[in-house]
Amino acid sequence: MADEKELKTAPADFRFPTTNQTRHCFTRYIEFHRCISAKGEESNECERFAKYYRALCPGEWVSDV
């Protein structure tokens, strides 16, 4: 049990109150790419958006290429 990982997901966003989180997934994905465009791919500030959309979007939609 020493190798336990703490699991987190994106915080609640009151713009998306329903259980269908498709729009929430898409919005976080767009926010990530806007951040990358504005700050560059080397920026660590955009990583939280990446974590959010990876947590919200189905695995089939997310490609870690």
All heavy atoms as TSV, in Angstrom:
chain	resi	resn	atom	element	x	y	z
A	1	MET	N	N	0.811	-1.200	0.000
A	1	MET	CA	C	0.000	0.000	0.000
A	1	MET	C	C	0.856	1.265	0.000
A	1	MET	O	O	0.325	2.344	-0.019
A	1	MET	CB	C	-0.913	0.006	1.216
A	1	MET	CG	C	-1.999	-1.003	1.152
A	1	MET	SD	S	-3.360	-0.226	0.333
A	1	MET	CE	C	-4.679	-1.223	0.856
A	2	ALA	N	N	2.157	1.137	0.012
A	2	ALA	CA	C	3.039	2.291	0.019
A	2	ALA	C	C	3.022	3.018	-1.319
A	2	ALA	O	O	3.370	4.180	-1.391
A	2	ALA	CB	C	4.459	1.871	0.356
A	3	ASP	N	N	2.600	2.345	-2.389
A	3	ASP	CA	C	2.595	2.953	-3.715
A	3	ASP	C	C	1.232	3.519	-4.087
A	3	ASP	O	O	0.877	3.569	-5.257
A	3	ASP	CB	C	2.996	1.910	-4.761
A	3	ASP	CG	C	4.442	1.474	-4.609
A	3	ASP	OD1	O	5.202	2.175	-3.926
A	3	ASP	OD2	O	4.800	0.441	-5.187
A	4	GLU	N	N	0.462	3.975	-3.125
A	4	GLU	CA	C	-0.853	4.536	-3.395
A	4	GLU	C	C	-0.713	5.864	-4.122
A	4	GLU	O	O	0.150	6.672	-3.807
A	4	GLU	CB	C	-1.630	4.751	-2.099
A	4	GLU	CG	C	-2.103	3.469	-1.476
A	4	GLU	CD	C	-2.983	3.735	-0.265
A	4	GLU	OE1	O	-3.545	4.835	-0.151
A	4	GLU	OE2	O	-3.071	2.825	0.565
A	5	LYS	N	N	-1.573	6.064	-5.114
A	5	LYS	CA	C	-1.580	7.317	-5.858
A	5	LYS	C	C	-2.827	8.096	-5.497
A	5	LYS	O	O	-3.894	7.525	-5.299
A	5	LYS	CB	C	-1.591	7.040	-7.357
A	5	LYS	CG	C	-0.321	6.421	-7.845
A	5	LYS	CD	C	-0.352	6.265	-9.339
A	5	LYS	CE	C	0.937	5.644	-9.818
A	5	LYS	NZ	N	0.973	5.515	-11.271
A	6	GLU	N	N	-2.669	9.392	-5.419
A	6	GLU	CA	C	-3.810	10.254	-5.141
A	6	GLU	C	C	-4.468	10.607	-6.471
A	6	GLU	O	O	-3.829	11.143	-7.370
A	6	GLU	CB	C	-3.354	11.531	-4.446
A	6	GLU	CG	C	-4.482	12.437	-4.081
A	6	GLU	CD	C	-4.006	13.691	-3.380
A	6	GLU	OE1	O	-2.834	13.775	-2.999
A	6	GLU	OE2	O	-4.838	14.584	-3.222
A	7	LEU	N	N	-5.730	10.279	-6.612
A	7	LEU	CA	C	-6.458	10.549	-7.835
A	7	LEU	C	C	-7.250	11.842	-7.695
A	7	LEU	O	O	-7.903	12.075	-6.693
A	7	LEU	CB	C	-7.419	9.398	-8.163
A	7	LEU	CG	C	-6.766	8.037	-8.365
A	7	LEU	CD1	C	-7.845	6.992	-8.597
A	7	LEU	CD2	C	-5.800	8.072	-9.524
A	8	LYS	N	N	-7.163	12.679	-8.713
A	8	LYS	CA	C	-7.883	13.941	-8.733
A	8	LYS	C	C	-8.563	14.082	-10.082
A	8	LYS	O	O	-8.140	13.493	-11.060
A	8	LYS	CB	C	-6.943	15.120	-8.532
A	8	LYS	CG	C	-6.320	15.197	-7.168
A	8	LYS	CD	C	-5.489	16.438	-7.041
A	8	LYS	CE	C	-4.850	16.545	-5.674
A	8	LYS	NZ	N	-4.034	17.750	-5.547
A	9	THR	N	N	-9.598	14.876	-10.121
A	9	THR	CA	C	-10.255	15.204	-11.373
A	9	THR	C	C	-10.383	16.717	-11.452
A	9	THR	O	O	-9.974	17.432	-10.542
A	9	THR	CB	C	-11.626	14.510	-11.485
A	9	THR	OG1	O	-12.127	14.703	-12.809
A	9	THR	CG2	C	-12.602	15.023	-10.457
A	10	ALA	N	N	-10.930	17.187	-12.533
A	10	ALA	CA	C	-11.105	18.625	-12.701
A	10	ALA	C	C	-12.076	19.147	-11.644
A	10	ALA	O	O	-13.015	18.459	-11.270
A	10	ALA	CB	C	-11.639	18.913	-14.092
A	11	PRO	N	N	-11.857	20.375	-11.190
A	11	PRO	CA	C	-12.773	20.937	-10.197
A	11	PRO	C	C	-14.145	21.208	-10.806
A	11	PRO	O	O	-14.282	21.310	-12.024
A	11	PRO	CB	C	-12.081	22.237	-9.782
A	11	PRO	CG	C	-11.198	22.584	-10.920
A	11	PRO	CD	C	-10.778	21.277	-11.534
A	12	ALA	N	N	-15.137	21.338	-9.968
A	12	ALA	CA	C	-16.491	21.643	-10.439
A	12	ALA	C	C	-16.496	22.980	-11.167
A	12	ALA	O	O	-15.825	23.927	-10.770
A	12	ALA	CB	C	-17.453	21.679	-9.268
A	13	ASP	N	N	-17.223	23.031	-12.240
A	13	ASP	CA	C	-17.354	24.262	-13.014
A	13	ASP	C	C	-18.844	24.532	-13.171
A	13	ASP	O	O	-19.553	23.759	-13.799
A	13	ASP	CB	C	-16.677	24.097	-14.376
A	13	ASP	CG	C	-16.544	25.407	-15.115
A	13	ASP	OD1	O	-17.396	26.298	-14.921
A	13	ASP	OD2	O	-15.591	25.550	-15.901
A	14	PHE	N	N	-19.312	25.612	-12.616
A	14	PHE	CA	C	-20.739	25.890	-12.579
A	14	PHE	C	C	-21.308	26.289	-13.937
A	14	PHE	O	O	-22.505	26.441	-14.080
A	14	PHE	CB	C	-21.044	26.936	-11.507
A	14	PHE	CG	C	-20.696	26.428	-10.136
A	14	PHE	CD1	C	-19.577	26.879	-9.467
A	14	PHE	CD2	C	-21.475	25.449	-9.546
A	14	PHE	CE1	C	-19.246	26.386	-8.218
A	14	PHE	CE2	C	-21.150	24.939	-8.302
A	14	PHE	CZ	C	-20.040	25.409	-7.631
A	15	ARG	N	N	-20.441	26.430	-14.946
A	15	ARG	CA	C	-20.942	26.654	-16.303
A	15	ARG	C	C	-21.527	25.370	-16.878
A	15	ARG	O	O	-22.252	25.402	-17.859
A	15	ARG	CB	C	-19.811	27.135	-17.220
A	15	ARG	CG	C	-19.220	28.480	-16.813
A	15	ARG	CD	C	-18.074	28.842	-17.696
A	15	ARG	NE	N	-16.943	27.940	-17.428
A	15	ARG	CZ	C	-15.810	27.946	-18.106
A	15	ARG	NH1	N	-15.616	28.787	-19.096
A	15	ARG	NH2	N	-14.836	27.102	-17.793
A	16	PHE	N	N	-21.203	24.217	-16.252
A	16	PHE	CA	C	-21.623	22.920	-16.753
A	16	PHE	C	C	-22.310	22.130	-15.632
A	16	PHE	O	O	-21.726	21.212	-15.067
A	16	PHE	CB	C	-20.415	22.150	-17.289
A	16	PHE	CG	C	-19.582	22.976	-18.224
A	16	PHE	CD1	C	-18.403	23.557	-17.803
A	16	PHE	CD2	C	-19.999	23.189	-19.526
A	16	PHE	CE1	C	-17.640	24.332	-18.663
A	16	PHE	CE2	C	-19.246	23.964	-20.384
A	16	PHE	CZ	C	-18.066	24.535	-19.969
A	17	PRO	N	N	-23.559	22.471	-15.321
A	17	PRO	CA	C	-24.218	21.852	-14.169
A	17	PRO	C	C	-24.798	20.461	-14.425
A	17	PRO	O	O	-25.165	19.779	-13.488
A	17	PRO	CB	C	-25.341	22.838	-13.855
A	17	PRO	CG	C	-25.675	23.436	-15.179
A	17	PRO	CD	C	-24.358	23.518	-15.912
A	18	THR	N	N	-24.893	20.028	-15.657
A	18	THR	CA	C	-25.538	18.745	-15.943
A	18	THR	C	C	-24.539	17.600	-15.873
A	18	THR	O	O	-23.327	17.803	-15.824
A	18	THR	CB	C	-26.174	18.756	-17.342
A	18	THR	OG1	O	-25.140	18.918	-18.313
A	18	THR	CG2	C	-27.183	19.878	-17.479
A	19	THR	N	N	-25.059	16.402	-15.879
A	19	THR	CA	C	-24.183	15.236	-15.801
A	19	THR	C	C	-23.485	14.947	-17.121
A	19	THR	O	O	-22.466	14.279	-17.139
A	19	THR	CB	C	-24.974	13.991	-15.374
A	19	THR	OG1	O	-26.059	13.802	-16.269
A	19	THR	CG2	C	-25.466	14.136	-13.954
A	20	ASN	N	N	-24.016	15.422	-18.232
A	20	ASN	CA	C	-23.352	15.256	-19.516
A	20	ASN	C	C	-22.186	16.238	-19.579
A	20	ASN	O	O	-22.375	17.450	-19.678
A	20	ASN	CB	C	-24.324	15.510	-20.662
A	20	ASN	CG	C	-23.694	15.269	-22.015
A	20	ASN	OD1	O	-22.483	15.159	-22.145
A	20	ASN	ND2	N	-24.523	15.187	-23.036
A	21	GLN	N	N	-20.989	15.736	-19.515
A	21	GLN	CA	C	-19.799	16.581	-19.416
A	21	GLN	C	C	-19.082	16.779	-20.753
A	21	GLN	O	O	-17.934	17.213	-20.785
A	21	GLN	CB	C	-18.842	15.988	-18.389
A	21	GLN	CG	C	-19.380	16.039	-16.974
A	21	GLN	CD	C	-19.533	17.463	-16.475
A	21	GLN	OE1	O	-18.570	18.217	-16.432
A	21	GLN	NE2	N	-20.744	17.839	-16.092
A	22	THR	N	N	-19.760	16.506	-21.860
A	22	THR	CA	C	-19.128	16.655	-23.176
A	22	THR	C	C	-18.668	18.082	-23.416
A	22	THR	O	O	-17.534	18.309	-23.841
A	22	THR	CB	C	-20.108	16.218	-24.284
A	22	THR	OG1	O	-20.527	14.889	-24.013
A	22	THR	CG2	C	-19.458	16.281	-25.639
A	23	ARG	N	N	-19.521	19.038	-23.142
A	23	ARG	CA	C	-19.153	20.442	-23.369
A	23	ARG	C	C	-18.033	20.867	-22.422
A	23	ARG	O	O	-17.139	21.616	-22.798
A	23	ARG	CB	C	-20.376	21.333	-23.194
A	23	ARG	CG	C	-20.044	22.800	-23.454
A	23	ARG	CD	C	-21.258	23.665	-23.417
A	23	ARG	NE	N	-21.895	23.565	-24.727
A	23	ARG	CZ	C	-23.121	23.947	-24.972
A	23	ARG	NH1	N	-23.866	24.431	-24.009
A	23	ARG	NH2	N	-23.619	23.853	-26.177
A	24	HIS	N	N	-18.067	20.377	-21.185
A	24	HIS	CA	C	-17.010	20.678	-20.212
A	24	HIS	C	C	-15.672	20.142	-20.725
A	24	HIS	O	O	-14.651	20.831	-20.682
A	24	HIS	CB	C	-17.381	20.067	-18.870
A	24	HIS	CG	C	-16.556	20.553	-17.728
A	24	HIS	ND1	N	-16.771	20.129	-16.443
A	24	HIS	CD2	C	-15.516	21.410	-17.643
A	24	HIS	CE1	C	-15.904	20.701	-15.638
A	24	HIS	NE2	N	-15.120	21.479	-16.351
A	25	CYS	N	N	-15.672	18.918	-21.223
A	25	CYS	CA	C	-14.480	18.308	-21.802
A	25	CYS	C	C	-13.937	19.182	-22.937
A	25	CYS	O	O	-12.756	19.513	-22.972
A	25	CYS	CB	C	-14.823	16.903	-22.312
A	25	CYS	SG	S	-13.726	16.246	-23.584
A	26	PHE	N	N	-14.811	19.550	-23.863
A	26	PHE	CA	C	-14.406	20.340	-25.019
A	26	PHE	C	C	-13.860	21.702	-24.604
A	26	PHE	O	O	-12.836	22.160	-25.115
A	26	PHE	CB	C	-15.593	20.505	-25.974
A	26	PHE	CG	C	-15.276	21.303	-27.196
A	26	PHE	CD1	C	-14.476	20.771	-28.198
A	26	PHE	CD2	C	-15.763	22.590	-27.358
A	26	PHE	CE1	C	-14.173	21.510	-29.331
A	26	PHE	CE2	C	-15.468	23.326	-28.487
A	26	PHE	CZ	C	-14.673	22.790	-29.475
A	27	THR	N	N	-14.515	22.350	-23.647
A	27	THR	CA	C	-14.075	23.667	-23.185
A	27	THR	C	C	-12.689	23.595	-22.564
A	27	THR	O	O	-11.827	24.441	-22.835
A	27	THR	CB	C	-15.080	24.251	-22.179
A	27	THR	OG1	O	-16.350	24.364	-22.830
A	27	THR	CG2	C	-14.640	25.607	-21.669
A	28	ARG	N	N	-12.444	22.588	-21.728
A	28	ARG	CA	C	-11.116	22.445	-21.113
A	28	ARG	C	C	-10.048	22.149	-22.162
A	28	ARG	O	O	-8.921	22.628	-22.066
A	28	ARG	CB	C	-11.133	21.337	-20.055
A	28	ARG	CG	C	-12.003	21.646	-18.887
A	28	ARG	CD	C	-11.544	22.879	-18.146
A	28	ARG	NE	N	-12.308	23.015	-16.903
A	28	ARG	CZ	C	-12.021	23.873	-15.965
A	28	ARG	NH1	N	-11.018	24.700	-16.102
A	28	ARG	NH2	N	-12.752	23.922	-14.875
A	29	TYR	N	N	-10.410	21.379	-23.188
A	29	TYR	CA	C	-9.481	21.082	-24.290
A	29	TYR	C	C	-9.112	22.373	-25.028
A	29	TYR	O	O	-7.939	22.631	-25.300
A	29	TYR	CB	C	-10.138	20.079	-25.237
A	29	TYR	CG	C	-9.290	19.681	-26.407
A	29	TYR	CD1	C	-8.306	18.711	-26.271
A	29	TYR	CD2	C	-9.482	20.256	-27.655
A	29	TYR	CE1	C	-7.524	18.329	-27.352
A	29	TYR	CE2	C	-8.706	19.876	-28.736
A	29	TYR	CZ	C	-7.737	18.918	-28.585
A	29	TYR	OH	O	-6.968	18.545	-29.650
A	30	ILE	N	N	-10.110	23.190	-25.331
A	30	ILE	CA	C	-9.867	24.460	-26.015
A	30	ILE	C	C	-9.034	25.392	-25.131
A	30	ILE	O	O	-8.110	26.062	-25.615
A	30	ILE	CB	C	-11.203	25.126	-26.415
A	30	ILE	CG1	C	-11.938	24.267	-27.444
A	30	ILE	CG2	C	-10.993	26.550	-26.926
A	30	ILE	CD1	C	-11.192	24.044	-28.740
A	31	GLU	N	N	-9.329	25.456	-23.830
A	31	GLU	CA	C	-8.547	26.290	-22.912
A	31	GLU	C	C	-7.083	25.872	-22.902
A	31	GLU	O	O	-6.191	26.727	-22.875
A	31	GLU	CB	C	-9.118	26.212	-21.498
A	31	GLU	CG	C	-10.424	26.930	-21.325
A	31	GLU	CD	C	-11.052	26.709	-19.959
A	31	GLU	OE1	O	-10.680	25.749	-19.249
A	31	GLU	OE2	O	-11.934	27.506	-19.595
A	32	PHE	N	N	-6.824	24.578	-22.934
A	32	PHE	CA	C	-5.448	24.084	-22.972
A	32	PHE	C	C	-4.736	24.572	-24.230
A	32	PHE	O	O	-3.627	25.105	-24.161
A	32	PHE	CB	C	-5.423	22.556	-22.909
A	32	PHE	CG	C	-4.092	21.956	-23.225
A	32	PHE	CD1	C	-3.028	22.095	-22.352
A	32	PHE	CD2	C	-3.884	21.276	-24.409
A	32	PHE	CE1	C	-1.781	21.558	-22.640
A	32	PHE	CE2	C	-2.652	20.729	-24.709
A	32	PHE	CZ	C	-1.595	20.874	-23.828
A	33	HIS	N	N	-5.376	24.435	-25.381
A	33	HIS	CA	C	-4.728	24.832	-26.630
A	33	HIS	C	C	-4.591	26.352	-26.759
A	33	HIS	O	O	-3.612	26.833	-27.344
A	33	HIS	CB	C	-5.446	24.208	-27.826
A	33	HIS	CG	C	-5.137	22.756	-27.947
A	33	HIS	ND1	N	-3.941	22.293	-28.456
A	33	HIS	CD2	C	-5.817	21.660	-27.571
A	33	HIS	CE1	C	-3.918	20.979	-28.411
A	33	HIS	NE2	N	-5.051	20.566	-27.869
A	34	ARG	N	N	-5.510	27.090	-26.191
A	34	ARG	CA	C	-5.354	28.555	-26.165
A	34	ARG	C	C	-4.167	28.940	-25.297
A	34	ARG	O	O	-3.408	29.854	-25.632
A	34	ARG	CB	C	-6.615	29.213	-25.633
A	34	ARG	CG	C	-7.730	29.260	-26.640
A	34	ARG	CD	C	-8.933	29.997	-26.088
A	34	ARG	NE	N	-10.002	29.996	-27.068
A	34	ARG	CZ	C	-11.272	30.156	-26.772
A	34	ARG	NH1	N	-11.641	30.332	-25.521
A	34	ARG	NH2	N	-12.184	30.130	-27.717
A	35	CYS	N	N	-4.001	28.268	-24.180
A	35	CYS	CA	C	-2.875	28.533	-23.284
A	35	CYS	C	C	-1.552	28.224	-23.987
A	35	CYS	O	O	-0.615	29.010	-23.931
A	35	CYS	CB	C	-3.021	27.705	-22.008
A	35	CYS	SG	S	-1.724	27.983	-20.781
A	36	ILE	N	N	-1.503	27.089	-24.680
A	36	ILE	CA	C	-0.292	26.714	-25.419
A	36	ILE	C	C	0.028	27.755	-26.487
A	36	ILE	O	O	1.178	28.144	-26.675
A	36	ILE	CB	C	-0.449	25.307	-26.059
A	36	ILE	CG1	C	-0.490	24.231	-24.978
A	36	ILE	CG2	C	0.643	25.020	-27.075
A	36	ILE	CD1	C	0.793	24.055	-24.205
A	37	SER	N	N	-1.009	28.232	-27.185
A	37	SER	CA	C	-0.801	29.245	-28.224
A	37	SER	C	C	-0.297	30.556	-27.638
A	37	SER	O	O	0.547	31.223	-28.231
A	37	SER	CB	C	-2.097	29.500	-28.987
A	37	SER	OG	O	-2.486	28.367	-29.711
A	38	ALA	N	N	-0.809	30.909	-26.475
A	38	ALA	CA	C	-0.438	32.183	-25.855
A	38	ALA	C	C	0.914	32.128	-25.155
A	38	ALA	O	O	1.693	33.081	-25.221
A	38	ALA	CB	C	-1.512	32.610	-24.861
A	39	LYS	N	N	1.225	31.020	-24.497
A	39	LYS	CA	C	2.417	30.955	-23.651
A	39	LYS	C	C	3.527	30.064	-24.197
A	39	LYS	O	O	4.608	30.035	-23.643
A	39	LYS	CB	C	2.023	30.492	-22.248
A	39	LYS	CG	C	1.030	31.434	-21.606
A	39	LYS	CD	C	0.705	31.037	-20.213
A	39	LYS	CE	C	-0.436	31.884	-19.727
A	39	LYS	NZ	N	-0.134	32.755	-18.678
A	40	GLY	N	N	3.222	29.280	-25.223
A	40	GLY	CA	C	4.230	28.398	-25.803
A	40	GLY	C	C	4.174	27.007	-25.196
A	40	GLY	O	O	3.680	26.814	-24.086
A	41	GLU	N	N	4.680	26.044	-25.949
A	41	GLU	CA	C	4.607	24.646	-25.516
A	41	GLU	C	C	5.499	24.339	-24.325
A	41	GLU	O	O	5.294	23.342	-23.652
A	41	GLU	CB	C	4.954	23.714	-26.679
A	41	GLU	CG	C	3.901	23.743	-27.752
A	41	GLU	CD	C	3.935	22.529	-28.631
A	41	GLU	OE1	O	4.434	21.481	-28.197
A	41	GLU	OE2	O	3.446	22.637	-29.758
A	42	GLU	N	N	6.473	25.177	-24.042
A	42	GLU	CA	C	7.367	24.937	-22.918
A	42	GLU	C	C	6.767	25.402	-21.589
A	42	GLU	O	O	7.318	25.136	-20.531
A	42	GLU	CB	C	8.709	25.653	-23.136
A	42	GLU	CG	C	9.528	25.109	-24.287
A	42	GLU	CD	C	9.048	25.605	-25.648
A	42	GLU	OE1	O	8.528	26.730	-25.731
A	42	GLU	OE2	O	9.184	24.851	-26.623
A	43	SER	N	N	5.640	26.097	-21.640
A	43	SER	CA	C	5.027	26.649	-20.434
A	43	SER	C	C	4.426	25.557	-19.560
A	43	SER	O	O	3.656	24.724	-20.030
A	43	SER	CB	C	3.951	27.662	-20.809
A	43	SER	OG	O	3.289	28.116	-19.658
A	44	ASN	N	N	4.770	25.570	-18.289
A	44	ASN	CA	C	4.193	24.620	-17.333
A	44	ASN	C	C	2.834	25.090	-16.823
A	44	ASN	O	O	2.114	24.323	-16.196
A	44	ASN	CB	C	5.137	24.420	-16.149
A	44	ASN	CG	C	6.374	23.661	-16.549
A	44	ASN	OD1	O	6.346	22.883	-17.490
A	44	ASN	ND2	N	7.464	23.895	-15.844
A	45	GLU	N	N	2.474	26.341	-17.080
A	45	GLU	CA	C	1.207	26.884	-16.612
A	45	GLU	C	C	0.009	26.213	-17.284
A	45	GLU	O	O	-1.081	26.186	-16.725
A	45	GLU	CB	C	1.150	28.389	-16.866
A	45	GLU	CG	C	2.184	29.170	-16.088
A	45	GLU	CD	C	2.155	30.646	-16.442
A	45	GLU	OE1	O	1.059	31.189	-16.664
A	45	GLU	OE2	O	3.231	31.242	-16.490
A	46	CYS	N	N	0.201	25.668	-18.467
A	46	CYS	CA	C	-0.893	25.054	-19.228
A	46	CYS	C	C	-1.152	23.609	-18.806
A	46	CYS	O	O	-2.179	23.041	-19.195
A	46	CYS	CB	C	-0.577	25.101	-20.717
A	46	CYS	SG	S	-0.298	26.775	-21.329
A	47	GLU	N	N	-0.279	23.045	-18.022
A	47	GLU	CA	C	-0.409	21.629	-17.665
A	47	GLU	C	C	-1.694	21.345	-16.885
A	47	GLU	O	O	-2.275	20.277	-17.028
A	47	GLU	CB	C	0.806	21.176	-16.861
A	47	GLU	CG	C	0.851	19.690	-16.617
A	47	GLU	CD	C	0.838	18.847	-17.877
A	47	GLU	OE1	O	1.387	19.288	-18.915
A	47	GLU	OE2	O	0.276	17.746	-17.832
A	48	ARG	N	N	-2.159	22.291	-16.088
A	48	ARG	CA	C	-3.399	22.046	-15.338
A	48	ARG	C	C	-4.587	21.881	-16.281
A	48	ARG	O	O	-5.462	21.052	-16.045
A	48	ARG	CB	C	-3.666	23.124	-14.308
A	48	ARG	CG	C	-4.010	24.462	-14.882
A	48	ARG	CD	C	-4.221	25.489	-13.783
A	48	ARG	NE	N	-4.290	26.796	-14.400
A	48	ARG	CZ	C	-5.260	27.643	-14.176
A	48	ARG	NH1	N	-6.207	27.357	-13.331
A	48	ARG	NH2	N	-5.271	28.806	-14.780
A	49	PHE	N	N	-4.609	22.636	-17.386
A	49	PHE	CA	C	-5.690	22.471	-18.357
A	49	PHE	C	C	-5.603	21.103	-19.020
A	49	PHE	O	O	-6.619	20.474	-19.299
A	49	PHE	CB	C	-5.652	23.571	-19.415
A	49	PHE	CG	C	-5.948	24.938	-18.867
A	49	PHE	CD1	C	-4.996	25.940	-18.908
A	49	PHE	CD2	C	-7.184	25.228	-18.306
A	49	PHE	CE1	C	-5.261	27.199	-18.416
A	49	PHE	CE2	C	-7.460	26.480	-17.801
A	49	PHE	CZ	C	-6.496	27.476	-17.850
A	50	ALA	N	N	-4.398	20.648	-19.278
A	50	ALA	CA	C	-4.216	19.317	-19.864
A	50	ALA	C	C	-4.731	18.245	-18.909
A	50	ALA	O	O	-5.416	17.310	-19.323
A	50	ALA	CB	C	-2.752	19.081	-20.200
A	51	LYS	N	N	-4.429	18.388	-17.637
A	51	LYS	CA	C	-4.919	17.424	-16.641
A	51	LYS	C	C	-6.439	17.428	-16.589
A	51	LYS	O	O	-7.072	16.382	-16.488
A	51	LYS	CB	C	-4.361	17.749	-15.254
A	51	LYS	CG	C	-2.901	17.435	-15.119
A	51	LYS	CD	C	-2.418	17.786	-13.725
A	51	LYS	CE	C	-0.931	17.579	-13.595
A	51	LYS	NZ	N	-0.446	17.967	-12.268
A	52	TYR	N	N	-7.039	18.614	-16.684
A	52	TYR	CA	C	-8.493	18.717	-16.628
A	52	TYR	C	C	-9.146	18.018	-17.805
A	52	TYR	O	O	-10.065	17.223	-17.640
A	52	TYR	CB	C	-8.937	20.181	-16.607
A	52	TYR	CG	C	-8.572	20.949	-15.365
A	52	TYR	CD1	C	-8.667	22.323	-15.335
A	52	TYR	CD2	C	-8.106	20.317	-14.211
A	52	TYR	CE1	C	-8.340	23.052	-14.209
A	52	TYR	CE2	C	-7.765	21.036	-13.083
A	52	TYR	CZ	C	-7.885	22.403	-13.090
A	52	TYR	OH	O	-7.558	23.120	-11.975
A	53	TYR	N	N	-8.683	18.326	-19.016
A	53	TYR	CA	C	-9.366	17.713	-20.156
A	53	TYR	C	C	-9.085	16.220	-20.236
A	53	TYR	O	O	-9.954	15.453	-20.640
A	53	TYR	CB	C	-9.077	18.448	-21.472
A	53	TYR	CG	C	-7.874	18.015	-22.263
A	53	TYR	CD1	C	-7.906	16.859	-23.042
A	53	TYR	CD2	C	-6.712	18.773	-22.284
A	53	TYR	CE1	C	-6.809	16.465	-23.794
A	53	TYR	CE2	C	-5.624	18.399	-23.034
A	53	TYR	CZ	C	-5.679	17.251	-23.787
A	53	TYR	OH	O	-4.597	16.863	-24.538
A	54	ARG	N	N	-7.922	15.787	-19.807
A	54	ARG	CA	C	-7.645	14.337	-19.801
A	54	ARG	C	C	-8.507	13.605	-18.771
A	54	ARG	O	O	-8.860	12.453	-18.969
A	54	ARG	CB	C	-6.171	14.091	-19.540
A	54	ARG	CG	C	-5.303	14.489	-20.711
A	54	ARG	CD	C	-3.837	14.221	-20.450
A	54	ARG	NE	N	-3.038	14.755	-21.529
A	54	ARG	CZ	C	-1.965	15.515	-21.358
A	54	ARG	NH1	N	-1.540	15.797	-20.142
A	54	ARG	NH2	N	-1.295	15.967	-22.396
A	55	ALA	N	N	-8.848	14.283	-17.681
A	55	ALA	CA	C	-9.693	13.676	-16.656
A	55	ALA	C	C	-11.163	13.648	-17.086
A	55	ALA	O	O	-11.882	12.722	-16.744
A	55	ALA	CB	C	-9.555	14.436	-15.341
A	56	LEU	N	N	-11.588	14.645	-17.847
A	56	LEU	CA	C	-12.996	14.761	-18.214
A	56	LEU	C	C	-13.366	14.026	-19.495
A	56	LEU	O	O	-14.468	13.505	-19.615
A	56	LEU	CB	C	-13.365	16.241	-18.387
A	56	LEU	CG	C	-13.405	17.051	-17.108
A	56	LEU	CD1	C	-13.414	18.536	-17.432
A	56	LEU	CD2	C	-14.618	16.688	-16.300
A	57	CYS	N	N	-12.454	14.005	-20.444
A	57	CYS	CA	C	-12.768	13.449	-21.766
A	57	CYS	C	C	-12.577	11.931	-21.768
A	57	CYS	O	O	-11.672	11.418	-21.118
A	57	CYS	CB	C	-11.864	14.062	-22.826
A	57	CYS	SG	S	-12.039	15.857	-22.970
A	58	PRO	N	N	-13.420	11.216	-22.513
A	58	PRO	CA	C	-13.245	9.767	-22.640
A	58	PRO	C	C	-11.884	9.434	-23.244
A	58	PRO	O	O	-11.364	10.187	-24.078
A	58	PRO	CB	C	-14.370	9.355	-23.585
A	58	PRO	CG	C	-15.366	10.448	-23.515
A	58	PRO	CD	C	-14.598	11.690	-23.231
A	59	GLY	N	N	-11.321	8.332	-22.837
A	59	GLY	CA	C	-10.006	7.935	-23.307
A	59	GLY	C	C	-9.909	7.815	-24.823
A	59	GLY	O	O	-8.864	8.079	-25.413
A	60	GLU	N	N	-11.010	7.433	-25.478
A	60	GLU	CA	C	-11.011	7.303	-26.926
A	60	GLU	C	C	-10.851	8.653	-27.619
A	60	GLU	O	O	-10.443	8.719	-28.764
A	60	GLU	CB	C	-12.315	6.657	-27.423
A	60	GLU	CG	C	-12.500	5.233	-26.964
A	60	GLU	CD	C	-13.095	5.136	-25.568
A	60	GLU	OE1	O	-13.736	6.103	-25.095
A	60	GLU	OE2	O	-12.909	4.092	-24.939
A	61	TRP	N	N	-11.185	9.740	-26.941
A	61	TRP	CA	C	-11.095	11.067	-27.525
A	61	TRP	C	C	-9.725	11.680	-27.320
A	61	TRP	O	O	-9.366	12.639	-28.002
A	61	TRP	CB	C	-12.115	12.006	-26.911
A	61	TRP	CG	C	-13.544	11.634	-27.159
A	61	TRP	CD1	C	-14.016	10.549	-27.830
A	61	TRP	CD2	C	-14.674	12.367	-26.718
A	61	TRP	NE1	N	-15.377	10.559	-27.824
A	61	TRP	CE2	C	-15.813	11.667	-27.145
A	61	TRP	CE3	C	-14.841	13.536	-26.004
A	61	TRP	CZ2	C	-17.097	12.124	-26.885
A	61	TRP	CZ3	C	-16.118	13.981	-25.747
A	61	TRP	CH2	C	-17.243	13.262	-26.192
A	62	VAL	N	N	-8.979	11.195	-26.345
A	62	VAL	CA	C	-7.701	11.804	-25.970
A	62	VAL	C	C	-6.570	10.940	-26.517
A	62	VAL	O	O	-6.486	9.759	-26.252
A	62	VAL	CB	C	-7.581	11.909	-24.429
A	62	VAL	CG1	C	-6.251	12.515	-24.048
A	62	VAL	CG2	C	-8.725	12.722	-23.864
A	63	SER	N	N	-5.690	11.590	-27.241
A	63	SER	CA	C	-4.537	10.900	-27.804
A	63	SER	C	C	-3.276	11.580	-27.274
A	63	SER	O	O	-3.074	12.766	-27.503
A	63	SER	CB	C	-4.579	10.954	-29.327
A	63	SER	OG	O	-3.361	10.542	-29.864
A	64	ASP	N	N	-2.462	10.854	-26.552
A	64	ASP	CA	C	-1.193	11.407	-26.038
A	64	ASP	C	C	-0.083	11.096	-27.028
A	64	ASP	O	O	0.766	10.242	-26.788
A	64	ASP	CB	C	-0.860	10.840	-24.671
A	64	ASP	CG	C	-1.792	11.360	-23.594
A	64	ASP	OD1	O	-2.307	12.474	-23.768
A	64	ASP	OD2	O	-1.987	10.681	-22.595
A	65	VAL	N	N	-0.098	11.815	-28.135
A	65	VAL	CA	C	0.911	11.585	-29.175
A	65	VAL	C	C	2.098	12.468	-28.926
A	65	VAL	O	O	2.047	13.511	-28.443
A	65	VAL	CB	C	0.318	11.853	-30.578
A	65	VAL	CG1	C	1.364	11.680	-31.646
A	65	VAL	CG2	C	-0.862	10.961	-30.818
